[in-house]
Amino acid sequence: MSAKLLKLLLFLLIFSLPLGQFGRVPGLDPTIGIYLQDLLLGLFCVVAGVYLAKQVGAMGGIRAVSLAPVLGVAFVLWALACLALGASALSGLELLVSFSYWGRLSLFVVLFVEIYILRKVSPGVLTRLPLWLVLSGAILAAAGFVQLVVFPDFGMLDKALGWDPHYFRLNSTFFDPNFTGAYLVLCLGLIGGIGGRRAIGAILGAILLIAIFLTFSRSAWLMLAVVAFIYSLLKARWLLLISLVVAFWAYFSVPRVQTRLVGITDPADSAQFRLVSWQQGLQLSSKSFLTGVGFNALRYAKNTSEFYDYRDSQGVHSGAGFDSSLLVVLATTGIPGLLIFSLFYLVSLAGVVRSTRKGKLLIAASLVALLIESNFINSLFYAPLMVFEASLLGLFVD
């Protein structure tokens, strides 16, 4: 296995992410989503595993690793144990689908570990990875601009295909403005770490900022605000003043911004449905605080609890989670799983802070913002975001 092949596979993996729903393998059951990125991820992990085994063997091993990869593997193993313990409540097909979610989770952890080790034994493979990630965000934004012009109303996809009826919002190829916004904010945070010409970075940053604004996603706006606040507080306090001025200008100049922010208190607003989702998550978690329902058998546990019918098209795209990633962890792996996962995230964040890489502050701020934002959408377990997260951790954790 050559480094060139690894670099090619990594390139294809990253640039398969902006395909979004167009990368889905056709002909499968609606509840089974397999994407081109999944196939490329699996192939990369296998090839990288063989390559690293030879490299590390030739070097006689590597120095002690961070605790973060160890905790990531520990969480994956505990998640598997929880699924095995809850297997009796599932049919054969349900167990297979739930196991496929666990398999995808495992690949993301493997990706993190392999990028982490590649950085130590063959850093040349990863030289352009930060730039590729940012460019993938630019492509996602560009696709979103096209979507706003060609297909601004997702209402017709509501009952037919189970997508939320977003109107004149930048959904892009993810078909969801919230996940799209989160991806773009991560890209924006990474711009500070790619180096190169400032003019190019400024242009990419402007494109991403406009796209984030046009998602009209409150969770994405919150994530961006957290990044700006942390960075300005620790590095550039002038940015805080500029951010506040821009925020006030947008609020008083763009009526829809007022509508989105004031609408949080409206009982008919989508924010109220998150309260219902949180309540259901806590209710389901209370049935087994030790091992949960198994990762990820949520779709079937929610059906059993009559929260929704997973065969209904309205539940196809949201049935396997709640509007909080931490609640998903609690409901599927219990309190021990939540503790392991939280420790993994905190140790990873500390590893980023210790990093000597350029742009580490923006990356750390982005990861904090993503964790906060994940309490409003299940962003920590959205596949394209997981590839992004695994890549960032592999690149920056020391």
N, C-alpha and C positions, 0 to 999 in steps of 0.2 A: 504494500500500500504506500503510495507516495503522498507527499505534502501537497502536491498540485491537485491530486484527486480530492483530497480533503477540502482544500480551498474552494474547488468547484462545487462540491456538494453543499458546503456552507453558504456559498453565494446563491445557489438555487433555492435552498431552504429559506433564506431571508427574503428573497424576492418572490417567493410563493405566498408570503403572508398578505400582501396587498390584494391578492386575488379574492380574499374573503370567501363569500358564499359561492362565487364562481369557481372556486377550487374544490368544491364538494364532489365526491365520487357519486355519479348518478345511479339510479336503479335500486337503492337500498331502502329499507324501512325508514319512515320519517324520523323515528326516534333514534336511529343509528346514523351518526354523522361521521363519516371518514373523509378526510380532505387530502389533497395533494401534499400539503405540508406535513401531515402525519406520516405519509409514506417516505417522504424525503428525510424527515426527522429520524425515523427508524433506520433508514439506510445509512445516514450520517453516523448515528450512534454505533452501529455495527462496525463500519469501516474505521471510525476513529478509535474504537476499542481495540481492534487488531493492530492499528498503527501505534497506539500508545503502549500496548503490551511489548512490542518490539523495541520502541524507543526507551522506555523505562528499564526494560531488561538489559539493554545495551549499556545504560548508564549505571546499572547496579542499584536502581531504586531512586527515589526522590526524597528530599528532606521532609520533615514533619509537615502535615497539611493543616489547614485551618479546621476548627471545630464545625464550621458551617456545613461542609459536604457530609460529614459524619451524621449531623443532625438531620440533614435532608434524607439520607438513606434510612435513618431510624424512623422518620415519619412515614416513609413509603412502606416499610416493613410492618409498622403498627397498623397502617391503613389496610394492608392485606390481611392481617390477623383479624381485624374488625369485620371485614367482608366475609372471611371464612366462618366466623362465629355467627353471622347473620344469614348464612347461605340457606339454612333450612326454611326460611320464610320466602324464598324466591323460587320461581320455576327455573327450568334449565335455560330458557332463552333470557330470562331476566338476569340470572346469574352471569351469563355470558356477556350481556350488555354492560352490566355493572363492572365486571372484570376488565372490559375494554377501557372503561374510564380509568381504572387503576393502572392499566398498562400504559395509557397515555401519560398519566401523572409520573410514572416511573421513568419514562423517556425524557421528560423535562428535567428531572433530577439528574439523570445520566448526562444530559446535555450540559448542565451546569458543572458537573464534576469533570467532564472531559475538556470543556473550555478552560476550566481552572487549571488542569494539569497541562494542557497544550500551551498555556501561557508560560509555563515553567520550562518545558522541554522543547517546544517548537513554536516560539512566538510569531514566526513569520507567517504562519497559517492565519493568524488573527489580525494582521496589520490593518486590513481594510474593513474589518467587521463593524466598528463604530460608524464609519461612513456609510456602509451598506444599510445599517439600521435606520439612519437618518434619511437616506434616499428612499427607503421603503415607505417611510412616513410621508415624504413629499409625493410619492406616487399615489398613496392612499388619499392624500388631500386633493390632488389633481383629479382623481376619479370622483371624489366627492363634489367638486365644482361642476363636473360634467353631469353628475346625477341631479344636482340642483336645477340645472337647465332642462335636462331631458325628462327626468322622472321625479318631480318635486313632491308628489303626493303618494304616500305609501298606503293610503286608505284602502285601495283595492286589494292589497296583499294581506289585509287584516284577517277576515274570516276564511279566505281561500287557503292561505298558507301559514297563518298563525303569527305573522309579524305585527308589531305595534304600528298603529296608523299615524306615523309621524308625518307632519305636513310642513313643507318648505324648511326642512332641517338637513344638514349635511350628514347623511347616513353612510355614504360611500358604499364600498363593497361589503362592509360588515353588516349592512342593513340595520344598523343600530347607532344612533348618534352618541350614546354614552360610552360604548366600547371604542368607537372611533375616536372620540375626544380624548379618552385615556391614553390610547396608543400615540396620538399626536403630541400630547403633553410629555410623554416619555422621550419622544424624538427631540422635542424642543430642549429638554434638559440635557440631552446627550450632545447637542451641538457644541457646548462648551468643552467637550472632551475630544473632539475630532481633530482639532488643530486646523492647519491650512489657512487659506486666505480669509480674512475677516469679512470681505465683501460678499463672498459666497455664503458664509455663515449667516450674514445679515439677511440676504435674500431668502435663504431657506427658512430662517426664523420668521420672517414676515409672512411667508406662505403658510407656515404652520399656525401662526397666531390668528390669521384671518380664518383659516379652516376651523380652528377650535371655537372661535366666536360664532361661526355659522352653524355649528352643531346645536346651538341653543341648549346645551346640556349643562344643567346646574352642577352635576357631579364633576364634569370636566372643568367647569369654571372654578369650582372649589379646589380641585386638584392643582390647577394653574396658580390660584391665589396662594395656596400653601407653599408651593415651590418658590414663588416670588417673595413671599414673606420671610421664609427661612434664609434664602440667599441674600436678600437685602439686609436682613438683621445682622447676619454674620460677615457679609462681604461688601455690600454696596448699599448703604442706607438711602442714597439718593433714588435708588430704584423703587423704594417703597412709596416715596412721594409721587413719582411718575405713575406708578401703578394705581394709586388712589385717584389721581386726577383723571386717568383714562377710564377707570371704573365709574366714577361719578358722571363723566361725560357720556359714556355709553348708556348709563341708567336713565339720564334725563333727556337724551337725544334719540334713543331708539325705543319706541313704545313696546316692542315685543320683549325687550330685556326687562322692563317693568312688569309686564304680564307674567313672564317666567318666574321672576323672583317673588312677586306678591302672591302668585298662584300657589305657593307652598302651603298656605293656610286654607286653600279652597278644598272642600270635601271631595269635589269631583276631580281634583288634580291628581296626576300620577304619583305625587309624593305621598298621598294618603294610602295608596295601594302598597307602598313600601312598609307602612305600619302593619298592615295585614300580613305581609310576608314575614316580617320580624316576629309577629305573634305566633304564626304557624311554625316558624323555625324553633322558637323557644318551647312551644308545646310538643313538637316532635322530639326535640332533644331531651325533654324531661322523661321520656319513656325509657331511655337508656343512657345515663350520664357516663357510664363506664366505657362502653364500646360503640355506642351509636348504632346506626342501622347498617353500617358498612359503606366503604367508599367504592363506587358511588351508587348506592341503591336508593337515592332520594326519590327518584321518579316513581318508584313502586311503593315506597313507604308513604309518600304523599297521597298516592292513589288509595292505599289501604285506609288511610286516615280520612279519606273523602275530602281532601283539600281541593282535588281536581281529578278529572278523568284523563289519564295520560294518553288515551286513544283519541281525545279531542284535539283538533288541529290547533286550538288556542293554547295548548300546553306543550306543543312540540319543542319550542325553542327555549322555554324557561322552566320546564318541569324538573330538570335535573339539578336545580339550585334554589337558593333564596336570594333576596336582595341584600345579602351580606356574606362575604366570603368566610368570615370568622364563624358565622352561624352554620355555614355549610360544613366547616371543619368540625364544629361541636356536634352537629346532628349526625355526621357520618363516622366520626372516630372518637366521640366522647370527650370528657375532660382531659384524660391523658393525651389524646391526640392534639387537642387545642394547646396544651402546655408545650408539647414537643414542637409543634408548628410555630408557636409564638417565640419560643427560644431560638428556633432556626432563623426566623426573620430578624430578631434582635441581634443575634450573633453575626448574621450576614451584614446587617446595617453597620455594626461596629467594625467589621472587616473592611467595608467601603471607606469608613471614616479614617481608618489607619492607612489606607492606600496612598501610594506616592504618585499615582497617575494624575495627569492633568484633568480637571473637570470633576474631581471626586465630590466636591461640595454640591454641585448641581445634581449629581447622581444620587447622593445621599438624600437630598431634599426631595427628589422625585420619588424615591422609594418610600419615604415617610408619607408623602402626599398620596401615593398609590394605596398605602395601607389605610389611610383615613378614608379615601374615596371608595375603597372596597367594602365599606360598611353601608353603602347605598346601592351598589351594583356588585355582582359577583365577578369582579374584575381579576382577582388573583387566580381564578381558574378558567379564564377565557383563553382558549388555546393560543391565538396569536400573541396575546399579552404574556402568556407563560413562556413562549419562546424568547420574547424580548427580556423578560425578567431573568430567565436562566442565562441569557447572553450577558446581561449587565453584571450579574453576580459573578459569573465566571471571569469576566474581564477586570472587575474592580475589587473583589474580596481579597484581602491579604490575611 
